[in-house]
Amino acid sequence: MRLDAETSHSNSNSPRTFSNGSSLSPLHKAALSNTTNGVSHSQGTANGAAPSYTNGASSALRAAPTYFGHDREEVTRILIQSLSDLGYNGAAGTLSRESGYELESPTVAAFRNAVLQGEWAEAEGLLFGSHSSGSGGGGFSSSNGNSHHDGGLILAEGADKDQMLFWMRQQKFLELLEERDLGNALMVLRQELTPLHQDIGKLHALSSLIMCLSADDLKAQAQWDGADGRSRQDLLTELSRSISPSVMIPEHRLAVLLDQVKQNQILKCLYHNTATSPSLYANHMCDRSQFPLRTMLELSQHSDEVWFLDFSHDGTRLATTSKDCTIIIYDTTDFEVLHKLSGHEGAVAYIAWSPDDSKLVSCSQDHGARLWDVASGRCLLTIDRHAEPVTTAAWAPDGRTFVTGSLDIQSQLCAWDINGRHIYTWPGGYRVQDCSISPDGQWLITISIEKRIYVYNYKTREEEYNFELKVELTCISISRDSRYMLVNMSDNEIQLLDIESAEIVRRFMGQKQGTYVIRSNFGGADENFIISGSQGKESAVLVWTKLRSNVLDSRVYIWHKENGMLIETLDGHRSGCVNAVAWNPKDPCMFASAGDDKKLVKRTSAQWEAKDEPQWINPAYLDAVYIRSRGKPDLKSSALTSITLACSHLFNSMRIGESGEREDIISM
């Protein structure tokens, strides 16, 4: 750590009290049992350190007003709070005395204590002053010995006093119900909560809790953990957001700031592909060479076009589907075939792994879906309710039910249990192109051939909303945190939308898409990337020049999810469409793609390794044009004939020039 001329020379000539935010958790309560509002009673050592000391200097008076451009008081108070969070209470007390700054006033400390001890009248008086602004029985005159201010605490801009009162009185009401004091609980509901004119639906829900037969029943119905749980601490956290941060520093402020620093570094790191948190000791930047760019191997066990692929949730297996009516399951350690599943009488368009990876649902153009046991490769049941091709399937998080989607307008979306029993058919009268269930089980989202997105509450089966777009939609995925949906569109665009609001968060552009079904997905560690295939041309032209090389398309595209930047275009496929992509959820250095071409290359860092592709020739010596064509696909959905796996450590979309420097491939 570097010492600077601005380092404070401090003393303890004027000891000041401080509040260290105790009772943030039971652990902190125990750790701070020997303090009162942050005043340390220990005159000895703290955490085994040397005794506190003074150096005879004037601390706050002589110190520079800023610390490397930051307000010294803010920095010091945040440090006092973080030392307390870390359990270094003696050090926090020493810093407070030497700096002359206190974490928070005695009034704030008294308010914190009142909330955590359930002294609701006291808490209201300290928060809003001697006379609470809310209606009803909350008004209260307080005479607290800790410098009580009649005007109360300074609130944050836009804070709603009535809402804050409602939160506290709601907690008071629930605690009275927990104690089975129904008379006083009913009085709070009528005289303190109702006059605040807050959410009527919430009031009705609270009133229904009076009928609970026991405290356990109350906790279950209210989704509340009781007075002895974290409910009071959670209330304090919520209230603190409405109090001016200069009065009551938000909890764990330094940790929040450090998280923001790390997140900012991750956002600036285009190739961040690890779940490991960046170190605070140095600026973070991932090496591109560690990104999965090199073609590792080709899988060609299908006898016809490959239409879809997906890794199991544990990353140990890869399943592929094909026009040859089969599903192949590979072991991802050596990519040996574990099972080749047959039984469908039509092309298999989609598969979905169960949450525990023990089962697989396959969807076929034979109008049927099948449930398979992955370990044995045995077909457990066949679903033949649909009258048109089955296009998609999705599992509920509990693994006991799944949904199938179909082009059948009469039964386009159906729910089943694992025994094949039909549970429910959603109304709507549209044809389903794709569907997905959120990992938290809250949402079921479908896209239709009719260019609409439908969002359902999967738990209640009710439709939340739907809306129409102007272009055809080809696939949908939901993020791991269940907050966002990713939608491929036929106008060369992928959109990331917020599920709650349906607002567009980000657009990803660059890939080619029009006639065929192209699939995108989230990928990489912590889903930091968006990956998609791309549509090829009826004829492909390879142009090699001194400055650039270009393949008209048939590429894999990768974007940084947070800033939307296109960071890689990978030329892994010879021609035609790259229709399906999948990133190994457990190995961020492996993803798979499937395309129209019948042959794929295995790459090194600077050369092509296939006889039917032009070898890299140093651009200083030759300009060349290579022209190639392919026959027209016989399906509207993109036809897949092979699968490519990519792994890390070698360059792909750049070449090594005569000077030894990397030269970008620029799309023409």
Secondary structure, 3 states (H helix, E strand, C coil): CCCCCCCCCCCCCCCCCCCCCCCCCHHHHHHCCCEECCEECCCCCCCCCCCCCCCCCCHHHHCCCEECCEEHHHHHHHHHHHHHHHCCHHHHHHHHHHHCCCCCCHHHHHHHHHHHHCCHHHHHHHHHCCCCCCCCCCCCCCCCCCCCCCCCCCECCCCCHHHHHHHHHHHHHHHHHHCCCHHHHHHHHHHHHHHHCCCHHHHHHHHHHHHCCCHHHHHHHHCCCCCCCCHHHHHHHHHHCCECCCCCCCCCHHHHHHHHHHHHHHHHCCCCCCCCCCCCCCCCCCCHHHCEEEEEEEECCCCCCEEEEEECCCCCEEEEEECCCCEEEEECCCCCEEEEECCCCCCEEEEEECCCCCEEEEEECCCCEEEEECCCCEEEEEECCCCCCEEEEEECCCCCEEEEEECCCCCCEEEEECCCCEEEECCCCCCEEEEEECCCCCEEEEEECCCEEEEEECCCCCEEEEEECCCCEEEEEECCCCCEEEEEECCCEEEEEECCCCCEEEEEECCCCCCCCCCEEEECHHHCEEEECCCCCCEEEEEECCCCEEECCCCEEEEECCCCCEEEEECCECCCCEEEEEECCCCCCEEEEEECCCCECCCCCCCCCCCCCCCCCCCCCCCEEEEEECCCCCCCCCCCCEEEEEEECCCCCEEECCCCCEEECCCC
